[in-house]
Amino acid sequence: MAKRRKVSNPLALAVLAELGAEPMHPYEMGRRLKEHGKDRNIKYNRSSLYMVVEQLRKAGFVAEQETVRDTQRPERTVYAVTPEGQAELQDWMREWIAEPQEEYPAFGVALCLLVVLPTEESAELLGRRLEALDARIDTSRAMLRKAEDMGVHPMFVVEEEYALALLEAERRYTENLIRQIGDPDFNRTLQEFMRSLE
């Protein structure tokens, strides 16, 4: 069972990891998350980033280290991770790596309600999803090839390899589901079952 945490937003975990590398201000954190492609897995905007930093500060996981004054820009507060924050980062990472979490992806929700659409329409929509998945798979493979060509160590692209594995698994599943709901026997038994519920 997942622990109840003082700050549970996934963005907070990323902030702790960034500050674990070195102290910085929120603007720099956001730039690095984007530069390293972490924004593909962690959704945020500038205001949510500042809000999470403040939540971490109140929880005692980060602390203000200094305020940088620059004539070109507004003053910026540089934050550093505290020993408590470092411990929280390590504990949180261990939990999320070792224990599968309950997640509710939109596609899973749509699948559990798929019966509200006619099977012919479902098959057509799933065919469109298959095309979109193919495009994403191509993009993901291209990113991994580029990283390999640049000599990036595989440990720095594990999240992209994971994303690709999920896309490929979803593609296989979707292709199989299209075949299944296109089967006349499947549709006949579905209609019989629906009538039995009336």
N, CA and C atoms as an extended XYZ file, in Angstrom:
594
Properties=species:S:1:pos:R:3:atomname:S:1:resname:S:1:resid:I:1 pbc="F F F"
N         0.851       -1.189        0.000 N   MET     1
C         0.000        0.000        0.000 CA  MET     1
C         0.890        1.244        0.000 C   MET     1
N         0.533        2.213       -0.833 N   ALA     2
C         1.338        3.436       -0.965 CA  ALA     2
C         1.304        4.230        0.337 C   ALA     2
N         2.449        4.807        0.669 N   LYS     3
C         2.554        5.634        1.870 CA  LYS     3
C         1.815        6.942        1.659 C   LYS     3
N         1.307        7.480        2.755 N   ARG     4
C         0.715        8.817        2.713 CA  ARG     4
C         1.865        9.803        2.889 C   ARG     4
N         2.056       10.673        1.918 N   ARG     5
C         3.190       11.595        1.943 CA  ARG     5
C         2.728       13.030        2.170 C   ARG     5
N         3.611       13.834        2.756 N   LYS     6
C         3.297       15.246        3.013 CA  LYS     6
C         3.033       15.976        1.701 C   LYS     6
N         3.819       15.654        0.685 N   VAL     7
C         3.635       16.205       -0.666 CA  VAL     7
C         3.656       14.998       -1.602 C   VAL     7
N         2.566       14.771       -2.331 N   SER     8
C         2.469       13.537       -3.123 CA  SER     8
C         2.444       13.762       -4.632 C   SER     8
N         2.526       14.995       -5.075 N   ASN     9
C         2.515       15.321       -6.498 CA  ASN     9
C         3.781       14.759       -7.163 C   ASN     9
N         3.646       14.019       -8.280 N   PRO    10
C         4.850       13.500       -8.957 CA  PRO    10
C         5.866       14.580       -9.320 C   PRO    10
N         5.393       15.805       -9.562 N   LEU    11
C         6.306       16.900       -9.851 CA  LEU    11
C         7.237       17.142       -8.661 C   LEU    11
N         6.743       16.927       -7.451 N   ALA    12
C         7.568       17.111       -6.250 CA  ALA    12
C         8.744       16.141       -6.250 C   ALA    12
N         8.498       14.933       -6.705 N   LEU    13
C         9.579       13.940       -6.782 CA  LEU    13
C        10.659       14.416       -7.752 C   LEU    13
N        10.239       14.955       -8.887 N   ALA    14
C        11.198       15.465       -9.874 CA  ALA    14
C        11.972       16.657       -9.327 C   ALA    14
N        11.298       17.526       -8.594 N   VAL    15
C        11.967       18.690       -7.998 CA  VAL    15
C        13.016       18.225       -6.993 C   VAL    15
N        12.662       17.260       -6.147 N   LEU    16
C        13.627       16.743       -5.177 CA  LEU    16
C        14.842       16.142       -5.888 C   LEU    16
N        14.584       15.438       -6.990 N   ALA    17
C        15.698       14.835       -7.742 CA  ALA    17
C        16.592       15.915       -8.346 C   ALA    17
N        15.992       16.962       -8.916 N   GLU    18
C        16.783       18.051       -9.501 CA  GLU    18
C        17.612       18.753       -8.435 C   GLU    18
N        16.987       19.029       -7.293 N   LEU    19
C        17.710       19.711       -6.219 CA  LEU    19
C        18.726       18.785       -5.550 C   LEU    19
N        18.511       17.483       -5.694 N   GLY    20
C        19.498       16.528       -5.177 CA  GLY    20
C        20.794       16.599       -5.964 C   GLY    20
N        20.695       17.041       -7.224 N   ALA    21
C        21.889       17.191       -8.062 CA  ALA    21
C        22.641       18.466       -7.687 C   ALA    21
N        21.885       19.579       -7.523 N   GLU    22
C        22.502       20.837       -7.109 CA  GLU    22
C        21.422       21.859       -6.788 C   GLU    22
N        21.724       22.829       -5.917 N   PRO    23
C        20.750       23.880       -5.620 CA  PRO    23
C        20.449       24.697       -6.875 C   PRO    23
N        19.200       25.145       -7.008 N   MET    24
C        18.821       25.986       -8.153 CA  MET    24
C        17.491       26.665       -7.876 C   MET    24
N        17.126       27.592       -8.731 N   HIS    25
C        15.839       28.267       -8.595 CA  HIS    25
C        14.806       27.565       -9.474 C   HIS    25
N        13.507       27.729       -9.182 N   PRO    26
C        12.463       27.012       -9.918 CA  PRO    26
C        12.520       27.197      -11.433 C   PRO    26
N        12.854       28.394      -11.894 N   TYR    27
C        12.930       28.607      -13.340 CA  TYR    27
C        13.947       27.651      -13.966 C   TYR    27
N        15.095       27.502      -13.320 N   GLU    28
C        16.141       26.612      -13.816 CA  GLU    28
C        15.677       25.150      -13.785 C   GLU    28
N        14.949       24.784      -12.716 N   MET    29
C        14.406       23.409      -12.627 CA  MET    29
C        13.506       23.121      -13.826 C   MET    29
N        12.606       24.053      -14.112 N   GLY    30
C        11.700       23.875      -15.240 CA  GLY    30
C        12.436       23.746      -16.555 C   GLY    30
N        13.463       24.564      -16.728 N   ARG    31
C        14.263       24.508      -17.964 CA  ARG    31
C        14.946       23.157      -18.100 C   ARG    31
N        15.494       22.658      -17.007 N   ARG    32
C        16.190       21.362      -17.058 CA  ARG    32
C        15.233       20.201      -17.288 C   ARG    32
N        14.076       20.237      -16.642 N   LEU    33
C        13.090       19.172      -16.855 CA  LEU    33
C        12.715       19.089      -18.336 C   LEU    33
N        12.512       20.258      -18.944 N   LYS    34
C        12.152       20.306      -20.365 CA  LYS    34
C        13.324       19.869      -21.233 C   LYS    34
N        14.510       20.370      -20.924 N   GLU    35
C        15.715       20.064      -21.698 CA  GLU    35
C        16.029       18.569      -21.690 C   GLU    35
N        15.774       17.924      -20.561 N   HIS    36
C        16.053       16.486      -20.432 CA  HIS    36
C        14.859       15.608      -20.808 C   HIS    36
N        13.796       16.218      -21.325 N   GLY    37
C        12.644       15.448      -21.788 CA  GLY    37
C        11.756       14.903      -20.688 C   GLY    37
N        11.969       15.350      -19.446 N   LYS    38
C        11.161       14.842      -18.325 CA  LYS    38
C         9.732       15.367      -18.395 C   LYS    38
N         9.530       16.454      -19.153 N   ASP    39
C         8.183       17.016      -19.270 CA  ASP    39
C         7.253       16.100      -20.062 C   ASP    39
N         7.804       15.062      -20.683 N   ARG    40
C         6.950       14.088      -21.388 CA  ARG    40
C         6.264       13.150      -20.392 C   ARG    40
N         6.858       13.002      -19.203 N   ASN    41
C         6.304       12.110      -18.184 CA  ASN    41
C         5.694       12.856      -17.005 C   ASN    41
N         6.116       14.087      -16.807 N   ILE    42
C         5.649       14.874      -15.664 CA  ILE    42
C         5.005       16.141      -16.197 C   ILE    42
N         3.712       16.243      -16.018 N   LYS    43
C         2.989       17.410      -16.523 CA  LYS    43
C         3.066       18.546      -15.508 C   LYS    43
N         3.413       19.732      -15.975 N   TYR    44
C         3.497       20.891      -15.097 CA  TYR    44
C         3.481       22.160      -15.941 C   TYR    44
N         3.262       23.266      -15.258 N   ASN    45
C         3.461       24.573      -15.860 CA  ASN    45
C         4.229       25.411      -14.845 C   ASN    45
N         4.548       26.617      -15.199 N   ARG    46
C         5.396       27.441      -14.335 CA  ARG    46
C         4.787       27.633      -12.946 C   ARG    46
N         3.480       27.947      -12.898 N   SER    47
C         2.846       28.189      -11.595 CA  SER    47
C         2.793       26.920      -10.746 C   SER    47
N         2.542       25.765      -11.373 N   SER    48
C         2.497       24.523      -10.588 CA  SER    48
C         3.873       24.165      -10.043 C   SER    48
N         4.913       24.499      -10.795 N   LEU    49
C         6.280       24.241      -10.339 CA  LEU    49
C         6.583       25.077       -9.093 C   LEU    49
N         6.250       26.362       -9.141 N   TYR    50
C         6.480       27.223       -7.984 CA  TYR    50
C         5.638       26.782       -6.793 C   TYR    50
N         4.399       26.339       -7.055 N   MET    51
C         3.518       25.875       -5.985 CA  MET    51
C         4.107       24.637       -5.299 C   MET    51
N         4.627       23.696       -6.087 N   VAL    52
C         5.212       22.479       -5.531 CA  VAL    52
C         6.463       22.800       -4.720 C   VAL    52
N         7.295       23.710       -5.206 N   VAL    53
C         8.493       24.106       -4.452 CA  VAL    53
C         8.073       24.664       -3.095 C   VAL    53
N         7.019       25.476       -3.077 N   GLU    54
C         6.542       26.047       -1.815 CA  GLU    54
C         6.003       24.951       -0.891 C   GLU    54
N         5.292       23.971       -1.444 N   GLN    55
C         4.802       22.854       -0.622 CA  GLN    55
C         5.967       22.069       -0.018 C   GLN    55
N         6.997       21.838       -0.817 N   LEU    56
C         8.178       21.120       -0.331 CA  LEU    56
C         8.896       21.938        0.754 C   LEU    56
N         8.920       23.259        0.590 N   ARG    57
C         9.547       24.120        1.594 CA  ARG    57
C         8.790       24.037        2.917 C   ARG    57
N         7.460       24.122        2.843 N   LYS    58
C         6.639       24.037        4.056 CA  LYS    58
C         6.780       22.682        4.741 C   LYS    58
N         6.993       21.627        3.947 N   ALA    59
C         7.156       20.274        4.502 CA  ALA    59
C         8.553       20.053        5.075 C   ALA    59
N         9.457       20.994        4.811 N   GLY    60
C        10.819       20.867        5.325 CA  GLY    60
C        11.737       20.054        4.431 C   GLY    60
N        11.320       19.793        3.204 N   PHE    61
C        12.120       18.980        2.277 CA  PHE    61
C        13.093       19.811        1.446 C   PHE    61
N        12.795       21.101        1.279 N   VAL    62
C        13.732       22.007        0.615 CA  VAL    62
C        13.817       23.274        1.451 C   VAL    62
N        14.908       23.995        1.287 N   ALA    63
C        15.091       25.235        2.030 CA  ALA    63
C        15.687       26.287        1.102 C   ALA    63
N        15.362       27.536        1.390 N   GLU    64
C        15.951       28.637        0.632 CA  GLU    64
C        17.439       28.695        0.959 C   GLU    64
N        18.258       28.734       -0.081 N   GLN    65
C        19.704       28.802        0.138 CA  GLN    65
C        20.222       30.224       -0.022 C   GLN    65
N        19.720       30.909       -1.055 N   GLU    66
C        20.132       32.292       -1.285 CA  GLU    66
C        19.158       32.942       -2.258 C   GLU    66
N        19.202       34.259       -2.271 N   THR    67
C        18.426       35.016       -3.257 CA  THR    67
C        19.416       35.690       -4.189 C   THR    67
N        19.272       35.409       -5.473 N   VAL    68
C        20.187       35.947       -6.476 CA  VAL    68
C        19.569       37.209       -7.062 C   VAL    68
N        20.329       38.282       -7.010 N   ARG    69
C        19.859       39.540       -7.594 CA  ARG    69
C        20.667       39.821       -8.847 C   ARG    69
N        19.959       40.067       -9.917 N   ASP    70
C        20.589       40.315      -11.213 CA  ASP    70
C        19.893       41.517      -11.825 C   ASP    70
N        20.637       42.465      -12.309 N   THR    71
C        20.021       43.667      -12.876 CA  THR    71
C        19.168       43.366      -14.100 C   THR    71
N        19.482       42.272      -14.792 N   GLN    72
C        18.738       41.922      -16.012 CA  GLN    72
C        17.395       41.237      -15.703 C   GLN    72
N        17.318       40.556      -14.548 N   ARG    73
C        16.129       39.755      -14.231 CA  ARG    73
C        15.630       40.068      -12.822 C   ARG    73
N        14.380       39.672      -12.535 N   PRO    74
C        13.896       39.820      -11.156 CA  PRO    74
C        14.712       38.905      -10.236 C   PRO    74
N        14.705       39.206       -8.949 N   GLU    75
C        15.473       38.357       -8.029 CA  GLU    75
C        14.894       36.949       -7.998 C   GLU    75
N        15.785       36.008       -7.807 N   ARG    76
C        15.390       34.592       -7.826 CA  ARG    76
C        15.897       33.904       -6.574 C   ARG    76
N        15.023       33.091       -5.990 N   THR    77
C        15.404       32.349       -4.797 CA  THR    77
C        15.939       30.986       -5.212 C   THR    77
N        17.128       30.686       -4.737 N   VAL    78
C        17.755       29.387       -5.011 CA  VAL    78
C        17.417       28.467       -3.842 C   VAL    78
N        16.948       27.251       -4.182 N   TYR    79
C        16.567       26.278       -3.162 CA  TYR    79
C        17.554       25.114       -3.163 C   TYR    79
N        17.687       24.495       -1.989 N   ALA    80
C        18.516       23.300       -1.846 CA  ALA    80
C        17.691       22.237       -1.130 C   ALA    80
N        17.973       20.980       -1.416 N   VAL    81
C        17.274       19.894       -0.741 CA  VAL    81
C        17.838       19.763        0.679 C   VAL    81
N        16.970       19.506        1.648 N   THR    82
C        17.389       19.298        3.034 CA  THR    82
C        17.684       17.814        3.248 C   THR    82
N        18.323       17.449        4.357 N   PRO    83
C        18.521       16.020        4.641 CA  PRO    83
C        17.194       15.251        4.677 C   PRO    83
N        16.143       15.894        5.207 N   GLU    84
C        14.818       15.255        5.232 CA  GLU    84
C        14.281       15.065        3.812 C   GLU    84
N        14.554       16.053        2.968 N   GLY    85
C        14.128       15.956        1.570 CA  GLY    85
C        14.868       14.870        0.821 C   GLY    85
N        16.155       14.724        1.098 N   GLN    86
C        16.951       13.659        0.469 CA  GLN    86
C        16.428       12.290        0.897 C   GLN    86
N        16.102       12.164        2.188 N   ALA    87
C        15.555       10.899        2.696 CA  ALA    87
C        14.196       10.603        2.056 C   ALA    87
N        13.372       11.661        1.908 N   GLU    88
C        12.052       11.502        1.276 CA  GLU    88
C        12.199       11.068       -0.178 C   GLU    88
N        13.129       11.687       -0.895 N   LEU    89
C        13.392       11.331       -2.297 CA  LEU    89
C        13.755        9.852       -2.415 C   LEU    89
N        14.686        9.397       -1.596 N   GLN    90
C        15.138        8.007       -1.660 CA  GLN    90
C        14.002        7.038       -1.315 C   GLN    90
N        13.241        7.349       -0.267 N   ASP    91
C        12.150        6.483        0.161 CA  ASP    91
C        11.054        6.417       -0.903 C   ASP    91
N        10.713        7.573       -1.446 N   TRP    92
C         9.663        7.674       -2.464 CA  TRP    92
C        10.072        6.903       -3.716 C   TRP    92
N        11.310        7.070       -4.160 N   MET    93
C        11.803        6.343       -5.336 CA  MET    93
C        11.763        4.828       -5.103 C   MET    93
N        12.222        4.403       -3.937 N   ARG    94
C        12.210        2.961       -3.641 CA  ARG    94
C        10.792        2.399       -3.701 C   ARG    94
N         9.837        3.154       -3.147 N   GLU    95
C         8.441        2.707       -3.166 CA  GLU    95
C         7.916        2.601       -4.597 C   GLU    95
N         8.113        3.652       -5.399 N   TRP    96
C         7.543        3.670       -6.750 CA  TRP    96
C         8.217        2.680       -7.691 C   TRP    96
N         9.492        2.391       -7.462 N   ILE    97
C        10.162        1.399       -8.306 CA  ILE    97
C         9.733       -0.009       -7.928 C   ILE    97
N         9.633       -0.294       -6.641 N   ALA    98
C         9.368       -1.664       -6.178 CA  ALA    98
C         7.894       -2.052       -6.200 C   ALA    98
N         6.996       -1.094       -5.982 N   GLU    99
C         5.578       -1.423       -5.808 CA  GLU    99
C         4.731       -0.847       -6.944 C   GLU    99
N         4.034       -1.704       -7.694 N   PRO   100
C         3.134       -1.175       -8.733 CA  PRO   100
C         2.077       -0.263       -8.095 C   PRO   100
N         1.811        0.861       -8.737 N   GLN   101
C         0.840        1.835       -8.231 CA  GLN   101
C        -0.477        1.695       -8.984 C   GLN   101
N        -1.574        2.029       -8.307 N   GLU   102
C        -2.878        2.056       -8.969 CA  GLU   102
C        -2.928        3.296       -9.859 C   GLU   102
N        -3.108        3.089      -11.145 N   GLU   103
C        -3.209        4.201      -12.083 CA  GLU   103
C        -4.484        4.025      -12.901 C   GLU   103
N        -5.051        5.132      -13.325 N   TYR   104
C        -6.320        5.090      -14.045 CA  TYR   104
C        -6.199        5.820      -15.378 C   TYR   104
N        -5.519        5.190      -16.356 N   PRO   105
C        -5.370        5.855      -17.658 CA  PRO   105
C        -6.707        5.992      -18.377 C   PRO   105
N        -6.823        7.056      -19.165 N   ALA   106
C        -8.072        7.357      -19.868 CA  ALA   106
C        -8.519        6.213      -20.772 C   ALA   106
N        -7.571        5.547      -21.426 N   PHE   107
C        -7.942        4.451      -22.328 CA  PHE   107
C        -8.592        3.305      -21.552 C   PHE   107
N        -8.077        3.026      -20.368 N   GLY   108
C        -8.673        1.979      -19.528 CA  GLY   108
C       -10.103        2.315      -19.143 C   GLY   108
N       -10.339        3.585      -18.831 N   VAL   109
C       -11.694        4.034      -18.498 CA  VAL   109
C       -12.603        3.859      -19.714 C   VAL   109
N       -12.128        4.287      -20.893 N   ALA   110
C       -12.937        4.166      -22.115 CA  ALA   110
C       -13.234        2.703      -22.426 C   ALA   110
N       -12.246        1.823      -22.215 N   LEU   111
C       -12.473        0.406      -22.508 CA  LEU   111
C       -13.536       -0.200      -21.599 C   LEU   111
N       -13.553        0.218      -20.323 N   CYS   112
C       -14.550       -0.378      -19.420 CA  CYS   112
C       -15.957        0.093      -19.749 C   CYS   112
N       -16.063        1.142      -20.586 N   LEU   113
C       -17.372        1.663      -21.006 CA  LEU   113
C       -17.621        1.468      -22.499 C   LEU   113
N       -16.784        0.690      -23.162 N   LEU   114
C       -16.829        0.546      -24.619 CA  LEU   114
C       -18.177        0.043      -25.137 C   LEU   114
N       -18.885       -0.661      -24.313 N   VAL   115
C       -20.158       -1.253      -24.737 CA  VAL   115
C       -21.208       -0.198      -25.089 C   VAL   115
N       -21.005        1.070      -24.714 N   VAL   116
C       -21.995        2.109      -25.037 CA  VAL   116
C       -21.966        2.499      -26.512 C   VAL   116
N       -20.892        2.128      -27.230 N   LEU   117
C       -20.798        2.434      -28.658 CA  LEU   117
C       -21.092        1.188      -29.488 C   LEU   117
N       -21.627        1.364      -30.687 N   PRO   118
C       -21.803        0.218      -31.585 CA  PRO   118
C       -20.421       -0.368      -31.916 C   PRO   118
N       -20.340       -1.690      -32.054 N   THR   119
C       -19.041       -2.330      -32.288 CA  THR   119
C       -18.389       -1.846      -33.588 C   THR   119
N       -19.195       -1.542      -34.620 N   GLU   120
C       -18.612       -1.066      -35.880 CA  GLU   120
C       -17.892        0.269      -35.656 C   GLU   120
N       -18.530        1.155      -34.892 N   GLU   121
C       -17.906        2.449      -34.612 CA  GLU   121
C       -16.662        2.273      -33.736 C   GLU   121
N       -16.778        1.374      -32.763 N   SER   122
C       -15.626        1.100      -31.892 CA  SER   122
C       -14.435        0.628      -32.716 C   SER   122
N       -14.684       -0.262      -33.662 N   ALA   123
C       -13.606       -0.785      -34.503 CA  ALA   123
C       -12.971        0.335      -35.325 C   ALA   123
N       -13.813        1.250      -35.846 N   GLU   124
C       -13.292        2.362      -36.647 CA  GLU   124
C       -12.440        3.292      -35.772 C   GLU   124
N       -12.927        3.593      -34.581 N   LEU   125
C       -12.189        4.467      -33.660 CA  LEU   125
C       -10.887        3.817      -33.210 C   LEU   125
N       -10.933        2.529      -32.955 N   LEU   126
C        -9.714        1.811      -32.564 CA  LEU   126
C        -8.701        1.783      -33.703 C   LEU   126
N        -9.203        1.739      -34.947 N   GLY   127
C        -8.314        1.804      -36.103 CA  GLY   127
C        -7.589        3.134      -36.157 C   GLY   127
N        -8.308        4.217      -35.815 N   ARG   128
C        -7.673        5.539      -35.757 CA  ARG   128
C        -6.648        5.590      -34.628 C   ARG   128
N        -6.969        4.941      -33.516 N   ARG   129
C        -6.023        4.891      -32.400 CA  ARG   129
C        -4.747        4.154      -32.822 C   ARG   129
N        -4.930        3.090      -33.596 N   LEU   130
C        -3.790        2.305      -34.081 CA  LEU   130
C        -2.854        3.184      -34.918 C   LEU   130
N        -3.406        4.021      -35.763 N   GLU   131
C        -2.593        4.942      -36.574 CA  GLU   131
C        -1.821        5.916      -35.682 C   GLU   131
N        -2.502        6.438      -34.664 N   ALA   132
C        -1.855        7.375      -33.734 CA  ALA   132
C        -0.746        6.669      -32.955 C   ALA   132
N        -0.996        5.428      -32.557 N   LEU   133
C         0.022        4.660      -31.834 CA  LEU   133
C         1.246        4.431      -32.718 C   LEU   133
N         1.004        4.102      -33.990 N   ASP   134
C         2.125        3.892      -34.920 CA  ASP   134
C         2.995        5.144      -35.027 C   ASP   134
N         2.348        6.309      -35.091 N   ALA   135
C         3.099        7.566      -35.180 CA  ALA   135
C         3.922        7.788      -33.911 C   ALA   135
N         3.330        7.505      -32.759 N   ARG   136
C         4.064        7.680      -31.494 CA  ARG   136
C         5.208        6.683      -31.368 C   ARG   136
N         4.968        5.471      -31.816 N   ILE   137
C         6.026        4.447      -31.771 CA  ILE   137
C         7.193        4.873      -32.648 C   ILE   137
N         6.892        5.376      -33.846 N   ASP   138
C         7.953        5.848      -34.741 CA  ASP   138
C         8.753        6.981      -34.103 C   ASP   138
N         8.057        7.919      -33.462 N   THR   139
C         8.724        9.049      -32.799 CA  THR   139
C         9.615        8.557      -31.660 C   THR   139
N         9.092        7.635      -30.867 N   SER   140
C         9.854        7.099      -29.737 CA  SER   140
C        11.098        6.355      -30.206 C   SER   140
N        10.948        5.543      -31.229 N   ARG   141
C        12.110        4.812      -31.768 CA  ARG   141
C        13.160        5.782      -32.315 C   ARG   141
N        12.699        6.841      -32.972 N   ALA   142
C        13.627        7.840      -33.524 CA  ALA   142
C        14.387        8.535      -32.398 C   ALA   142
N        13.698        8.844      -31.300 N   MET   143
C        14.358        9.482      -30.158 CA  MET   143
C        15.422        8.573      -29.562 C   MET   143
N        15.104        7.290      -29.442 N   LEU   144
C        16.061        6.336      -28.880 CA  LEU   144
C        17.265        6.153      -29.801 C   LEU   144
N        17.015        6.127      -31.123 N   ARG   145
C        18.133        6.018      -32.076 CA  ARG   145
C        19.035        7.243      -31.980 C   ARG   145
N        18.425        8.415      -31.879 N   LYS   146
C        19.198        9.657      -31.780 CA  LYS   146
C        20.050        9.651      -30.512 C   LYS   146
N        19.454        9.221      -29.397 N   ALA   147
C        20.204        9.154      -28.131 CA  ALA   147
C        21.381        8.191      -28.258 C   ALA   147
N        21.137        7.053      -28.912 N   GLU   148
C        22.213        6.067      -29.099 CA  GLU   148
C        23.321        6.647      -29.976 C   GLU   148
N        22.929        7.322      -31.068 N   ASP   149
C        23.916        7.941      -31.962 CA  ASP   149
C        24.743        9.018      -31.249 C   ASP   149
N        24.127        9.690      -30.284 N   MET   150
C        24.816       10.739      -29.537 CA  MET   150
C        25.666       10.168      -28.398 C   MET   150
N        25.586        8.855      -28.207 N   GLY   151
C        26.369        8.229      -27.152 CA  GLY   151
C        25.784        8.388      -25.759 C   GLY   151
N        24.471        8.666      -25.679 N   VAL   152
C        23.814        8.806      -24.379 CA  VAL   152
C        23.740        7.431      -23.717 C   VAL   152
N        24.127        7.357      -22.451 N   HIS   153
C        24.076        6.088      -21.726 CA  HIS   153
C        22.618        5.633      -21.608 C   HIS   153
N        22.344        4.339      -21.799 N   PRO   154
C        20.959        3.839      -21.740 CA  PRO   154
C        20.205        4.180      -20.454 C   PRO   154
N        20.928        4.363      -19.332 N   MET   155
C        20.249        4.687      -18.074 CA  MET   155
C        19.507        6.018      -18.145 C   MET   155
N        19.927        6.902      -19.065 N   PHE   156
C        19.302        8.209      -19.173 CA  PHE   156
C        18.116        8.228      -20.129 C   PHE   156
N        17.784        7.087      -20.713 N   VAL   157
C        16.607        7.009      -21.591 CA  VAL   157
C        15.685        5.848      -21.205 C   VAL   157
N        15.850        5.337      -19.970 N   VAL   158
C        15.006        4.195      -19.561 CA  VAL   158
C        13.529        4.535      -19.603 C   VAL   158
N        13.175        5.801      -19.294 N   GLU   159
C        11.757        6.151      -19.315 CA  GLU   159
C        11.207        6.124      -20.735 C   GLU   159
N        12.054        6.435      -21.735 N   GLU   160
C        11.611        6.381      -23.128 CA  GLU   160
C        11.483        4.936      -23.592 C   GLU   160
N        12.393        4.075      -23.138 N   GLU   161
C        12.289        2.645      -23.460 CA  GLU   161
C        11.014        2.059      -22.853 C   GLU   161
N        10.693        2.478      -21.630 N   TYR   162
C         9.464        2.036      -20.964 CA  TYR   162
C         8.240        2.527      -21.737 C   TYR   162
N         8.256        3.813      -22.118 N   ALA   163
C         7.138        4.378      -22.880 CA  ALA   163
C         6.947        3.620      -24.189 C   ALA   163
N         8.043        3.277      -24.858 N   LEU   164
C         7.964        2.525      -26.112 CA  LEU   164
C         7.378        1.140      -25.874 C   LEU   164
N         7.824        0.472      -24.813 N   ALA   165
C         7.289       -0.862      -24.497 CA  ALA   165
C         5.785       -0.804      -24.251 C   ALA   165
N         5.314        0.237      -23.546 N   LEU   166
C         3.874        0.395      -23.309 CA  LEU   166
C         3.115        0.650      -24.603 C   LEU   166
N         3.679        1.507      -25.454 N   LEU   167
C         3.035        1.805      -26.744 CA  LEU   167
C         2.926        0.547      -27.598 C   LEU   167
N         4.005       -0.229      -27.648 N   GLU   168
C         3.991       -1.459      -28.452 CA  GLU   168
C         3.003       -2.481      -27.893 C   GLU   168
N         2.927       -2.583      -26.563 N   ALA   169
C         1.961       -3.498      -25.943 CA  ALA   169
C         0.530       -3.032      -26.224 C   ALA   169
N         0.294       -1.716      -26.114 N   GLU   170
C        -1.039       -1.190      -26.394 CA  GLU   170
C        -1.413       -1.396      -27.854 C   GLU   170
N        -0.435       -1.277      -28.744 N   ARG   171
C        -0.697       -1.493      -30.161 CA  ARG   171
C        -1.140       -2.930      -30.412 C   ARG   171
N        -0.400       -3.895      -29.823 N   ARG   172
C        -0.771       -5.312      -29.979 CA  ARG   172
C        -2.171       -5.561      -29.424 C   ARG   172
N        -2.443       -5.003      -28.259 N   TYR   173
C        -3.756       -5.184      -27.641 CA  TYR   173
C        -4.858       -4.597      -28.522 C   TYR   173
N        -4.645       -3.372      -29.003 N   THR   174
C        -5.654       -2.686      -29.820 CA  THR   174
C        -5.918       -3.436      -31.113 C   THR   174
N        -4.864       -3.923      -31.754 N   GLU   175
C        -5.006       -4.693      -32.993 CA  GLU   175
C        -5.830       -5.955      -32.746 C   GLU   175
N        -5.553       -6.617      -31.629 N   ASN   176
C        -6.280       -7.833      -31.283 CA  ASN   176
C        -7.749       -7.512      -30.974 C   ASN   176
N        -7.997       -6.384      -30.276 N   LEU   177
C        -9.367       -6.002      -29.941 CA  LEU   177
C       -10.167       -5.683      -31.206 C   LEU   177
N        -9.546       -5.041      -32.169 N   ILE   178
C       -10.229       -4.747      -33.439 CA  ILE   178
C       -10.647       -6.052      -34.111 C   ILE   178
N        -9.740       -7.027      -34.140 N   ARG   179
C       -10.080       -8.336      -34.728 CA  ARG   179
C       -11.230       -8.993      -33.968 C   ARG   179
N       -11.150       -8.919      -32.637 N   GLN   180
C       -12.160       -9.568      -31.795 CA  GLN   180
C       -13.547       -8.988      -32.029 C   GLN   180
N       -13.656       -7.641      -31.988 N   ILE   181
C       -14.996       -7.063      -32.121 CA  ILE   181
C       -15.481       -7.073      -33.569 C   ILE   181
N       -14.605       -7.386      -34.511 N   GLY   182
C       -15.021       -7.537      -35.908 CA  GLY   182
C       -15.499       -8.944      -36.216 C   GLY   182
N       -15.362       -9.859      -35.276 N   ASP   183
C       -15.769      -11.256      -35.463 CA  ASP   183
C       -17.290      -11.365      -35.330 C   ASP   183
N       -17.989      -11.902      -36.336 N   PRO   184
C       -19.452      -12.017      -36.264 CA  PRO   184
C       -19.937      -12.802      -35.047 C   PRO   184
N       -19.215      -13.860      -34.673 N   ASP   185
C       -19.614      -14.637      -33.491 CA  ASP   185
C       -19.546      -13.792      -32.226 C   ASP   185
N       -18.515      -12.959      -32.132 N   PHE   186
C       -18.351      -12.079      -30.977 CA  PHE   186
C       -19.555      -11.144      -30.871 C   PHE   186
N       -19.944      -10.567      -32.008 N   ASN   187
C       -21.075       -9.636      -32.015 CA  ASN   187
C       -22.393      -10.334      -31.726 C   ASN   187
N       -22.535      -11.553      -32.246 N   ARG   188
C       -23.774      -12.305      -31.983 CA  ARG   188
C       -23.916      -12.606      -30.496 C   ARG   188
N       -22.840      -13.116      -29.883 N   THR   189
C       -22.905      -13.451      -28.456 CA  THR   189
C       -23.054      -12.198      -27.593 C   THR   189
N       -22.484      -11.081      -28.055 N   LEU   190
C       -22.635       -9.830      -27.321 CA  LEU   190
C       -24.098       -9.397      -27.319 C   LEU   190
N       -24.738       -9.471      -28.495 N   GLN   191
C       -26.152       -9.088      -28.591 CA  GLN   191
C       -27.016       -9.983      -27.707 C   GLN   191
N       -26.726      -11.280      -27.713 N   GLU   192
C       -27.484      -12.222      -26.881 CA  GLU   192
C       -27.318      -11.871      -25.406 C   GLU   192
N       -26.100      -11.552      -25.034 N   PHE   193
C       -25.827      -11.207      -23.637 CA  PHE   193
C       -26.553       -9.930      -23.251 C   PHE   193
N       -26.530       -8.924      -24.136 N   MET   194
C       -27.205       -7.659      -23.847 CA  MET   194
C       -28.711       -7.855      -23.704 C   MET   194
N       -29.279       -8.728      -24.533 N   ARG   195
C       -30.727       -8.999      -24.438 CA  ARG   195
C       -31.056       -9.680      -23.119 C   ARG   195
N       -30.146      -10.516      -22.643 N   SER   196
C       -30.400      -11.240      -21.389 CA  SER   196
C       -30.388      -10.281      -20.182 C   SER   196
N       -29.807       -9.113      -20.359 N   LEU   197
C       -29.765       -8.145      -19.266 CA  LEU   197
C       -31.020       -7.272      -19.195 C   LEU   197
N       -31.829       -7.300      -20.276 N   GLU   198
C       -33.023       -6.443      -20.335 CA  GLU   198
C       -34.127       -6.957      -19.418 C   GLU   198
